[in-house]
């Protein structure tokens, strides 16, 4: 087993030793923790730790364990590729449209004409698979409101994952709160944390198939399908957008009313319950959507 060494930098916690220059100038590279470097490295190779936040947690542990189980070599903590890169905020980043005030209740959200990002910070954080809090820690003097402002962001940009020509199977494992994409020989090709089911709406154990993929879906709220719906709620249609209840992707399954989809709350993936469906971060849902097609086998297991 070959171990590839960590990049040459001090390994101390996020939040310590951070430095930036004046707004608009290129920031000084902050000191990077091993946890953050590991999260970025895993994300780049398709073993997602979920939202990159520079903190240890179950999602990181499970992604690292899945990688080690599937590879003969240790994870390379990027080698000559820096975990953080300089990013210049663009005109498009700050132009919107944004939806700054999104009510918590679904029927109230139906009154909005879109469910966009709330602000540029949220949009930029999602683009780089990270928490807004992490970006603010890395760039304490940044406003995230001005085109041309330079900020440091996780270096998640990588070559597209190679999609095999053979059949694949999507496997959701309840006990590990994980979705994996497996090749014909059972090898794990992709891993991501998920939120799947609850006591009231358990994950429907069994074998299903993909009916189709819808990007930027609208959400059709039916209170009869929600055990915690407020009495008196009526059916409603919520408009599309990254803060839509199913995020930016809906992968429809042969099990009626069930799907694999994104979320407006990436920080909760792997940590809370769902109404039976399988939730991923928006970026992981987008990646899964690139692998599947109508007829793709989907297995839900304990």
N, C-alpha and C positions, 0 to 999 in steps of 0.2 A: 504494500500500500504506500503510495507516494504522497507525502505531505507538502503542499505548496504554501510557502510562508506568507504571512500577512505583510501588507504594504508597510513601508518604513515610516511609522508615525507613532507618537505616544498614544497608549491605550488608556484613556481616562474617560470618565463619564460625560455624556452630553450635558451641557449646562455649565461646564467648567472650562475656562480658558477660551471662551468664544470671543472672536474679534471681528469687527467689520469696520469699514471706512464710512465716510459720509454718504448719505443717500444719493444714489445715482452713480457712484463710483463703484469700481469692482471691489467686492469684499475680500478681506484677507481670509484665507482658508481656515475654518475653525478646526480645533483638535477633534478627532473622531474616535468614538468608542468602538471596541471590538463588537459589541452588540449591534450597533448601527451598520458597521461594515458587513457583518454576517447577514443582516436583514437584506441589504442591497444585493449582496452576492446571490442569496437564495432567490430573490425576485428575478434576477437576470437569467437564471438557469431554469426557471419554470417551476420552482418549488416555493410557492408564495408564502410569506409569513403574514399575509394580510396587510393591514395598514402599517407602514413603516413609521415607527415612533421612537426608536432608540432605546426601547425598554425590553427587558426580558419578560417572557410570558409563555403561555401554553401554545399559542399559535407558532411562535418561533421554535419552541422545543419540538413540536410535532413536525414542522417543515424540515428541520435539521435531521431529525430521526428518519424521516421518509427518504431524504436525500442519501443519507449514509447507508440505508438498507438497499438502495437502488444503484449505488455506484461503488466501484472498486477503489476509486481515489477519494481522498479527503476533499472537502469543499475548498476551492481556491477563494480566498478573500480578496479577489480581484487582481492580485498581482500588480501589473503595471497600470491597471485601469483604476482611476481614483474613485472612491465611493461617493464623493460629492463633486459636482461640477458647477461652474458659473453659468447662470442663466439670466439673459436680459429680458425683462418683462416687455411684452409687445403691445402694440396698440389694440390688437384683438383681445388680449388678456383683460384689458381694463374697459373695453367697449361694452361688454355685456351682450345681450340683455341679462339682467340679474333680477332675482325675486327676493328682496331682502327680508320680507316679512311673510313667513310661511306658518300658518296656524297649525297646532298639533293634531287637531281632529280631522279625519279624512273627509267628512261631509263639508267642512269649512274649506278644505283645500280645493274642493270641486269648484268653488267660486272663482278660482284663479285661472287666468288664461294661459299660464305656463308654470312649470315647476323647475325653474332654472337654478343655477348656483346662486347662493345668497350674495356673494361678493367675489372679487378677484382672488383673494387669499384661498377661499374654498376651492375655486376652480384650479388654481395652480397646484395646490396640495394634491388634489385628485389626479392631475396629470402626472405627477411624480410619485404617486402611490403612497403618499405620506400624510401624516396628520398636520392640520394647520398649526397646532402647538409646536411641533417639531420645527417647521419652517420659521416660526417666530423665534424659537430658541437659537436656531442657526444664524438668524439675521435680525438681531434685536433692534437695529436702527432702521430697518426697512419699513416702508409704508404699505407696500403691495398695492399701491393705487396709481403709480406713475409709470407710463411707458418709458423705457430706457433705463429704469432702475435695475441694478444688478443684484442678484441674490444667489446664495448657494443652495442647491437642491440635490436630492439623492440621484445618483447616476443610474437610473433604471432603464434608460434607452439601450436596447440590445437588438441583435438580429432577430427577426421573427422566428418563433419556435418551429422546428421542422415538423411538418405534419406528415405522418406515415401514409403510405398508399394502402396498407392493409386495414382491415376492420379494427375499430377501437371500441372499447367499452368504458362508459362513464360509471364510476363506482362511488356511491356516497355511503360512508361508514358512520353510523350514529355514535358509536362509542368513542371515536377519535375526532368527531366534528370535522371531518375532512372529505373533500372530493378529490378523487384521482382519475386520471385518464390512463387506461392501460392498453398496451399493445396486444397483438394476437397471442404472444407467449406469456402474457401476464406482467410484462415489465412496466413499471410506472414511468410514464412520459411527462406527466404534469400533476402537480399537487397544489391544493389551495384549501384554506380553512373555510368552513361553512357554518351557518346556523340552520338547523334542520329539525323542525317539529317541536312539540311540547307535550305535556301531559294531556292537554285538551285536544290537541291536533297532532297525534304522533306521526312520525315518518312512516309512510305506507311501505312496509318491508315487502320486497318482491322485485320482479323484473319487469321493466317497462320499456318504452322506446320513445325517441324524439319524434314529435309530429312536425315541428317546424321551428324557425327562429324569427322573432320579431324584434327589430331594433327601434329604440325610442318609442316604446309602446305607451299607449294610454292605459289607465288602470280603471277597471270597472268594479266599483265597490258594491258588494252585496252583503248587507249586514247579516243576512241569514247564514252566511258562511263564517262569521266571526263570533266566537263564543263571548268575547268581551265587548261586543258592539253596544253602544248606548241605546237603551229602549227609545223607540221613535225614529231612529235613523232610517233614512230612505236610500234606495239605490242611487248611485251617483257615478259619474264618469270624471276621472281626474286626468288632466292634460299631461302630455309627455314632458320629460326633462330629467336631469340627473337626480333631482329630489322627489321624483315620482316614487310611490311606495315600492315599485319593482325596479327602480333604477333605469338603466339605459338599455337593458336586454331582457327579453322574456323568451326562454326556451320551453316551448309547450311540450308536455308529456302525454302519453296515452292514458294515464290516470286522470280522469276528469277533475278539473279545478286545480291541478298540481303542475308546478313548473320549476325550473331552475332560473334564477334571476338575480339582478343587481340589488342595490340598496342605497337609500339616502344617508345611511348611518354606518360607514365603514368601520368605525371604531368598535362597534358592537358585534361584528362578525366573529363567531366562535365563542361568544361570551353570554349570549342571551338566547331565548327561545323564539320560534316562529309560529306562524299559523299553519304549519304542515309543509309548506314549500321549502325549497333549498335556496338560501340566500348566500351570495358571495359579494365581495366588494365589486363595484362597477367595473374596475379594470380586469379583475379575474373573470367576471361573467362575460366580458367582451372576449377574453382569450378563449374561454370554453366554447363560446359561440362560433369561433373560428375553426374549431375542431369537428364539431358535430354537423349532422345533416339528417334529413328525415329518414327514419329507420334505425338510427344509431341506438345501440343497446344501452339501457340505463339500469343499473342494479342498486337498490337500496337495501342495506344490510345493517344488522345490529352492531 
